[in-house]
Amino acid sequence: MEKGYSRRSKAIELMNGEYEKMVLRIEELEKENKLLKEKSDNPEKLIPANDAPKYIPVTMPTVRLWIKQGRLPVVRLGRLVTIKRSVIEKIQSEGLESVS
């Protein structure tokens, strides 16, 4: 009976060791993710056009109209229409006329 218990104990110790390694790896990945997020706060970050009303006080139909009229510069990635963060910031501070 003691052999079985001993094997279980060893298995549990191994599992605990693996668990600790996994926890350490998760902590490392979370730190890396945090650093990447800090670095991604650059002005060339692309924001989906659908999110524009969250940053500037206009409705989505207005955003679509401005894009169609060429007044709002966009970056198209396949079917995804995005706006550079720097453009959004410029509109926030100086108005739409500053980017068209």
N, C-alpha and C positions, 0 to 999 in steps of 0.2 A: 504494500500500500504506500509506503514511503517513497518508492521510486516514482510512482504516478504523481504524487504530490510534488516531488522534486522536479519532475518534468514540467508540470504546470507552473511551478514557481519560475523556472528558467524561461518558459514561454512568456509569462507575464512580464518578467524583467526585460526580455527582448522587445516586447510590444511597448513597454514604457519607454525604453530607449529610442525606439523608432518614433514614438509619439513626441518625445522631446525634440528630436531632430526636425520633425514636421513643424512643430510650434516655432522653432528657431527660424526655419526657412520661411514660414508665413510672415514672421516679423521682418525678415530681410526684404521680402517682396513688398510688404506694406511701406517700408522706408523708401524703397526704389520708386514705388508708385507715387508717394508724396513728392519726391524730388522731381519726377517727370511732370506732375501737375504744376509744380512751381515753375518749371521751365516752360510749360505750355502756355503761360500767361503772356506770351509775346503778342505784339500788335498784328502779326500776320496770321493769327489763328482764324480759322474759317468758322463762321456761324451759319447754320441753316437759315435760309430766308424765312422759313416758317416761324423762327424764333425772333425775328426782327421786332415785332410789336412788344416783346418783353423789354427791349432796350430803348426803343424810341416810341413816343406816344402817337402811334398811327395804327390803323387797322390793317389786316392782311390784304384786303382788296386794294388799299392805297399802295402797299408795298409792291403788289403785282403790277399795278398801273405804272409806278415809277420804273420798275424793271423793263416793262414793255416799251416805255417811252425813252429808255436809255438814260434816265436821270439818276438811277441807282446802279453803280457798277457792281457786277456780280462775277463770281467764279463758278463755272459749271463743271461738275464732276459727274459725267454721265447724265443721269436724270436729276441728280441732286443739285439744287441751286443754292449757293452759299454767298455770304458777304464777308469781306475781310473785317476783322475786329477794328482795325485802324479806321476803316470807313465809317463804321457805326459810331466810334468815338468822335470822329470829326463832325458827323451829323449832330451828335449830342451837344457838342461845344459850339459849333459855328453855323449849323443849319444845313439843309439839303443843298443849297446853292454852292456850298463850298466843295462838293464832290462831283457835281454834274458838269 
